Amino acid sequence: MKLIDILRVKGFKTTGVKIIRHTTDRKEIKKLVEADAFELYQSYQKTNVFKDTEYIIAFRALESTKALLQGVYKVHQVQQIAKLPEVLEPIISSENWGPGPYYHYELVKNNKLCDLEERLVIDWGKSTVSWCQKKLDKDVVEILPEGFAKAFLGYENVILTFNELEKIINYPDVNKQWKMMLSNVYGVYLILDKTNGQQYVGSAYGKDGIWGRWSNYVQTKHGGNKILIDLLDVDSLRYKNFQISILTVLPNTSLRRQVVQLEQIIKAKLGTRVFGLNSN
């Protein structure tokens, strides 16, 4: 199956369409994605690359030449500008954009492929340097099941946005490996508030190990932590900026006091009582 076949099935016209493949792991671009400024970044270009384009279909680069669907956007007005918004200024040097002028596009999200966002994986082919193309006959590699978050690549590599954590917990059948691996260990974890960089260190040693503890975060958004509760009282959506990771794991035969002792040592090392989000 090809991408163009899916577009036709969805009743999508295939003229005036460009597909783009964003590489989001570069330092400054990654910062923009983490700051929820991906769509803002996408709407500014150093050249008039979307000229005579009615729709763009945006993908995020995966390993090798794969790409994951992010969304479809209708191209409305384009305006030549002399200066980028302040949040985008770091890309001028890091991405070699030069002094300008630049182009700003009014991009409006379209829902024609919304059921395939974060699920449709295509093979971009050998020309990954060409990040913007009209070529729509890309091979479909797979369509990930609804609710799939990401592959489990080992405890030391676990870094999750809260959105990813919610998917993992709420769709356990789709994310079976995550449930198996997190249920079978105790551990010490870190919550990073990306709003200001403050950290919270916690531990998991009860029923279902880390899985059980993190399930409580998905349900409550704060896990019973006083400072996190206070933050959410002020801003109920603050949890969307939380990033959660595993610092260390222990066998689920460990005693509670062993896990808590390790948690206390890590709190002291990171200073999360003095400068972070731990109250005890």
Secondary structure, DSSP 8 states (H G I E B T S, - for coil): -BHHHHHHHTT---SSEEEEEE---SHHHHHHHHTT-HHHHHTEESS-TTTT-SEEEEEEE-STTEEEEEEEEEEEEEEEES---GGGTTHHHHTT--S--EEEEEEEEE-TTGGGTTTEEEE--S-TT--EE-----EEEEE--TT-------GGG-EEEHHHHHHHHH-TTTTHHHHHHHHTEEEEEEEEETTTTEEEEEEE-STTHHHHHHHHHHHHSSTT-HHHHHHHHH-TTGGGGEEEEEEEEEETTS-HHHHHHHHHHHHHHHTTTTTSS---
